[in-house]
């Protein structure tokens, strides 16, 4: 699967612009705007230097990131976490960790652990949950977050480019 994590030159330029720096590992765009702008990227489990990359799915769309930041800054993390069944949330974290581990096909040293946002329990980051949900995962936190946003049109990439099955 990590062989699919080959970004086009255009995607590298676009993601570099969105991040404000060159990505430090391989990635693929898994959700886009209709015009082709990246919304969510799927990162390789290790950066180019072998350091673990705990953020498997990364929300890079600036408009959605700002909207989610607004929800977080107004107490949205605790509010949304309180709405979600803890057993379902635990399953979301476990599935995220399993998918990331399946992508990690080698390398010495430590590996990333934890679930969405690097945690195994609770909610740490609505951005990470939204990216997970938009990439096709079953994520109740991401779903509730999405319901509060003006998403606009999004185009998921085909499964061969790393889109996660539900």
For each residue, the residues with C-beta under 8 A, 3 or more apart:
1: 4 5 102 103 105 162
2: 5 26 44 45 103 105
3: 6
4: 1 28 160 161 162
5: 1 2 26 27 28 42 43 44 103 162
6: 3 26 28
7: 11 12 15 23 26 27 28 29 41
8: 11 12
9: 12 13
10: 13 14 36
11: 7 8 14 15 27 28 29 38
12: 7 8 9 15 16 22 23
13: 9 10 16 17
14: 10 11 17 18 37 38
15: 7 11 12 18 19 23 27 29 38 41 60
16: 12 13 19 20 21 22 23
17: 13 14 20
18: 14 15 38 60 61 62
19: 15 16 22 23 60
20: 16 17
21: 16
22: 12 16 19
23: 7 12 15 16 19 26 27 41 43
24: 47 48 49 51 53
25: 43 44 46 47 48 53
26: 2 5 6 7 23 43 44 48
27: 5 7 11 15 23 41 42 43 44 58
28: 4 5 6 7 11 41 42 157 161 162
29: 7 11 15 32 38 39 40 41 42 157 161
30: 40 41 42 57 135 136 156 157 161 162 163 164
31: 38 39 40 134 135 154 155 156 157 163
32: 29 35 36 37 38 39 154 155 157
33: 36 37 39 61 152 153 154 155
34: 153 155
35: 32
36: 10 32 33
37: 14 32 33 61
38: 11 14 15 18 29 31 32 41 60 61
39: 29 31 32 33 59 60 61 64 134 154
40: 29 30 31 57 58 59 60 61 131 134 135
41: 7 15 23 27 28 29 30 38 57 58 60
42: 5 27 28 29 30 56 57 135 162 164
43: 5 23 25 26 27 53 55 56 57 58
44: 2 5 25 26 27 47 53 103
45: 2 52 53 56 100 101 103 104 111 112
46: 25 50 51 52 53 104 107
47: 24 25 44 50 51 52 53
48: 24 25 26
49: 24
50: 46 47 107 108 109
51: 24 46 47
52: 45 46 47 109 110 111 112
53: 24 25 43 44 45 46 47 56 112
54: 100 112 113 114 118
55: 43 58 118 128
56: 42 43 45 53 96 99 100 103 112
57: 30 40 41 42 43 128 131 132 135 137 164
58: 27 40 41 43 55 128 131
59: 39 40 64 65 68 127 128 130 131 134
60: 15 18 19 38 39 40 41 65
61: 18 33 37 38 39 40 64 65
62: 18 65 66
63: 66 67 152
64: 39 59 61 67 68 130 149 151
65: 59 60 61 62 68 69 127
66: 62 63 69 70
67: 63 64 70 71 149 150
68: 59 64 65 71 72 126 127 130 145 149
69: 65 66 72 73 127
70: 66 67 73 74
71: 67 68 74 76 80 126 145 148 149
72: 68 69 76 77 125 126 127
73: 69 70 76
74: 70 71
75: 78 79
76: 71 72 73 79 80 126 145 148
77: 72 80 81 123 124 125 126
78: 75 81 82 123
79: 75 76 82 83
80: 71 76 77 83 84 123 126 141 144 145
81: 77 78 84 89 122 123 141
82: 78 79
83: 79 80 144
84: 80 81 88 89 123 140 141 144
85: 88 89 140
86: 89 90
87: 90 91
88: 84 85 91 92 140
89: 81 84 85 86 92 93 121 122 123 140 141
90: 86 87 93 94 120 121
91: 87 88 94 95
92: 88 89 95 96 115 116 129 132 137 138 139 140 141
93: 89 90 96 97 114 115 116 119 120 121
94: 90 91 97 98 115
95: 91 92 98 99 115 137 138
96: 56 92 93 99 100 115 116 132 137
97: 93 94 100 101 113 114 115 120
98: 94 95 101 102
99: 56 95 96 102 103 137 164
100: 45 54 56 96 97 103 104 112
101: 45 97 98 104 111
102: 1 98 99
103: 1 2 5 44 45 56 99 100
104: 45 46 100 101 107 111 112
105: 1 2
106:
107: 46 50 104 111
108: 50
109: 50 52
110: 52
111: 45 52 101 104 107
112: 45 52 53 54 56 100 104 118
113: 54 97 118 120
114: 54 93 97 117 118 119 120
115: 92 93 94 95 96 97 118 119 120
116: 92 93 96 119 124 125 128 129 132 139 141
117: 114 123 124 125 128 129
118: 54 55 112 113 114 115 124
119: 93 114 115 116 122 123 124
120: 90 93 97 113 114 115
121: 89 90 93
122: 81 89 119
123: 77 78 80 81 84 89 117 119 126 129 141
124: 77 116 117 118 119 128
125: 72 77 116 117 128 129
126: 68 71 72 76 77 80 123 129 130 141 142 145
127: 59 65 68 69 72 130 131
128: 55 57 58 59 116 117 124 125 131 132
129: 92 116 117 123 125 126 132 133 139 141 142 145
130: 59 64 68 126 127 133 134 142 145 146 149
131: 40 57 58 59 127 128 134 135 142
132: 57 92 96 116 128 129 135 137 139 142 164
133: 129 130 137 139 141 142 143 145 146
134: 31 39 40 59 130 131 142 146 154 156
135: 30 31 40 42 57 131 132 156 163 164
136: 30 156 163 164 165 166
137: 57 92 95 96 99 132 133 142 164 166
138: 92 95 166
139: 92 116 129 132 133 142 143
140: 84 85 88 89 92 143 144
141: 80 81 84 89 92 116 123 126 129 133 144 145
142: 126 129 130 131 132 133 134 137 139 145 146
143: 133 139 140 146 147
144: 80 83 84 140 141 147 148
145: 68 71 76 80 126 129 130 133 141 142 148 149
146: 130 133 134 142 143 149 151
147: 143 144
148: 71 76 144 145
149: 64 67 68 71 130 145 146
150: 67
151: 64 146 154
152: 33 63
153: 33 34
154: 31 32 33 39 134 151
155: 31 32 33 34
156: 30 31 134 135 136 163
157: 28 29 30 31 32 161 162 163
158: 161 163
159: 162 163 165
160: 4
161: 4 28 29 30 157 158
162: 1 4 5 28 30 42 157 159
163: 30 31 135 136 156 157 158 159
164: 30 42 57 99 132 135 136 137
165: 136 159
166: 136 137 138
